[in-house]
């Protein structure tokens, strides 16, 4: 029994990093994060989003700096063996619209950014600020900013799978996290149906509020999802039936400004 216990403990030490060698840092959430300047007044030229951080190895009585870098992103195509179906080759393609430092976000080496990138004293958690810039190009396309935490004098790195995160941002309507995909892996899909900018804008016009992740979480918590689905569906039916909207070409409401695009709908 003693021998078996010793073997078990030995395997655990070999399989896991114990993190008892100093201070380490990692992200608490690596899922893709979206942001849009769309709801902001025209005078707003920059905004800050925050990424939650966790530290390992105790706290300190002083602020500890955090450093990050932008890294490239790639899509891949694969070639498979016709007999075994195993991958025998792959090709990497850079993802389009990478963010540009100084144009789409404040560089991570900028003194102003460095001054606010830290974990506060007496804390084991933090929020990493990323300053986004409202460049005119964001009205036409979304930018992708892939960041990775880097080691510095204050922190070594934590779990390797908690080091990187992508931020997608623009100055137009964007999907929010709970409506990320047009399938049931996204909680909002069952209620709101297929996403489109036309539907998103219609919801804003009807409800007169921001339609984003905070809105979705609020109606979910209030158990008002069905109410809003029915309200929006009825509002769409009334809008599309209005003779004035039909005559002006506003009805039916479509997925985009393209008059050939599909009319929107909400699930029954």
Secondary structure by P-SEA (a helix, b strand, c coil): caaaaaaaaaaaaaacccccccbbbbbccccbbbbbcccccccccbbbbbbbbbbccccccbbbbbbbbbbbbbbbbbbbccccccccbbbbbcccccccccccccccccaaaaaaccccccccbbbbbbbbbbccccccbbbbbbbbbbbcccccccccccccbbbbbcccccccccccccccccccccccccccaaaaaaaaaaacccccaaaaaaaaaacaaaaaaaaaaaaaaaaaacaaaaaacccccccccccccbbbbbcc
